[in-house]
Every structure is written in C-alpha cells, then in structure tokens.
Amino acid sequence: MNNPIEEAKKLRDLLLESETVKEYLFLKAQIEFNEELEDMKKQIALATSKENKVLKDELLVKYNAHPLINNFNIVKDELISLLTTIKNIISE
C-alpha cells in the first residue's frame, strides 16, 4: 500500500493543476483586489450597522449580481462538486 501522505500530496498537486481550482483561485484574487466590490462590502457593512435592512438587501443584490461574484459562485459550486466526488471515492 502506498504512503497515504504521499498520495494526499499527489492529489493536492493534481487539484492545483485542474482548471476548476485555477479558475477559483483566480476569481478569488480578483475579488479581493476589486475596489468596486470592496466599496460595496463597506456599504453593506454600514447599512448592517445602521440596521437599514432595505438598503442592505438592495446592496447585496447588486453585489451578488456583479460578474466576478456571479462567476465565483458558479466555479465555487463546481469545486464543491469536484471535492465531494473525491471525498465519496476516498470513502468507498
């Protein structure tokens, strides 16, 4: 039987080479450094602190409709599906 630690490292390396993981990490970095999204997060936090639910909800809709966030959520779901499949295979 192969060393489980070595097998896990091989799996990690394969995952990092997958297009899904690459796209996820790319979009995550784009979101982190996007000034428009950062400004929206601050506005959402301010609306939350002032308990302005209507404004907060409007801002959240706008934030979640942003192309980077929308694409990120799609890729995140794909990645979760991939990881779930791997988990199921390992659990067998």
N, C-alpha and C positions, 0 to 999 in steps of 0.2 A: 504494500500500500504506500502511496506517495505521502510525503510530508504535508499535512493539512495547511501549515503556514505557507509553504511554498506554493501550494495550489491556490490559496487565497490571494497571494501576491500576483500570480499569473492571471487570475480572474480580474483583479483590480486593474492590471495593465490592459487587459482586453477591453474592459469597460471604458477606460480612459481613451481608448482608440475608437470607440463607437461614435457614430455621427450624432446619436441622441445625446450622449454625455457631452460631447464637444459643443453642440448647439445650446444645451442647458447652461454650461459654464460661460459661453459667450454672451448669451442673453442676460444672465445674472450679472456679469460685469458691466454690460451696457446699462442696465437698470441702476446699478449702484452709482454710476458716474453721470447720470442724466439729470441735468439741472431742473428741467421741467417737472420730472417726476419727484425730485427732491422737494421742490416748491409745493407740489400738490400734497405730499406727505405732511409738510409743515402746516398747510392749510387744514388738512383733515384733523391733525392733532389739535390745532387751535379750536376748530369747531367742536371737537370732542370735549375739550376742557371747558368750553363755554356752554356745554350741553345743548348745542344747536343741532338737533337730530336731522332736521330737514336739510340744512346746509351740508352736514357731514354726509348724508346719503347721496346728495347731488354730486359732491366731490368724489365719493367712492365710485359712483357710476362712471364719471369722467375718467378717473384713474384706471379703473379696470377696463375701460374701452381703449386705452392707449395701446397702439400697436405692439410696443415692446412687452407690455404686461400681458396682453392677449396672447401673443406668440409664446411668451414664457410659460404661461399656464397650460397651453397645449403641449409644449415639449415636456413640461413637468409631469403631466399626466402620462405621456408616453414613457418617460423614465420610470415612473412608479410601476407601470405595467411591466416593463422590462425587468425591474428588480423583483417584482412579485413572481414573475415566471422563474427567475433564477432561484428565488427562495423555495418555490414549490419543487423544483428539480432537485435541489440540495436536500430537501426534507424527505424525498422518496426513499 
